[in-house]
Amino acid sequence: MDLKKLFGTVLTLLGIGGPVYAAILFGNGAGTTKALIVYAVLGGIFFSLE
């Protein structure tokens, strides 16, 4: 597996994982608004970079 495919896979997983983690925090009521926004935005950025 070449580096470009590996990097794309990592970015895709981070892009999916960020909003999912933000949704879990939101559902549990454990996350602050700032943390939820940071995880969701970073996930969106990582997903769009791929």
N, C-alpha and C positions, 0 to 999 in steps of 0.2 A: 504494500500500500504506500503510495507516494505521499509526500508531505502535504500537498494541496488537498488531497482527499481526506487525510487525517484532520487537518485544520478545519475543513468544511464540516466534518462530522462533529468535532468538538463545538464549533460555533452553533450548529443546529441543536445539539443537546442542551447547551447553555441557553439558547434562545427559547426552547420549549420549557426548560426547567425554571427559568426566572418567573414567568407569569404563573406557572403552576404553584410554585412555592409562595408567591404573593397571594394567590387564591386560598391556599391552605391557611396561611396566617390570618387572612381576612375572615375565613370561615370559623376559625377557632377564637377570634377576637383577641388574639395574642399580639398582633402586630400594630405598631404605631403607624400613623398615616405616612410619615416620612419613609419608613422602611418599606411599606407596601409600594409606594411610588418608585423608590429606588430599584427594587427588584423587578417591578413590571417594566420600567423604562430600560433597564439594562438588558432584560430578556428580549425586549423588542429590538434593541440595537443589535444584539448578537444575532438574532434571527434574520434581521434585514441584511447583515453583512455577508451572510452565507449566500 
